[in-house]
Amino acid sequence: MKFLKLDTYEEAIKKIEDSISFELKSEDTPISSSLNRILSEDLISPINVPDYPKSQMDGYAVRSEDTFEASETSPVKMRLIESVNAGSPPRYSIKKNTCSYVATGAPVPDGADSVVMIENTQLQGEYISLSRGVTPGEN
């Protein structure tokens, strides 16, 4: 009686790899013809784009260290000093316990290192209140 010999997983993979051959080639293509193409190597810009830190969401630019003590039972209050829209430069720097409203795409003012999502705040006149801290760089 003859039994069927099964290949191990490794042997099967080797047989498959040995049976197919292909070579990945690259070609130079004008950028106008490169839609849906894949880069064959990393492309690194020689300049920062954008050349300023910008808000990824509607929210409030803050100094994260001013928010560390915030909690549901003890929210932190910050004075709103301005609103910054996309395409407009901020007029003020963020100082201790102040914030600026920043629209999506707007420049983040100097002094701020984080943006708090608008959904995580309550606006009370010229102050905002937040009940959770943010980490440096959160945006």
Secondary structure, 3 states (H helix, E strand, C coil): CCCCCCCCHHHHHHHHHHHCCCCCCCCCCCHHHCCCCCCCCCCCCCCCCCCCCECCCCEEEECHHHCCCCCCCCCEEEEEEEEECCCCCCCCCCCCCEEEEECCCCECCCCCCEEEEHHHEEEECCEEEECCCCCCCCC
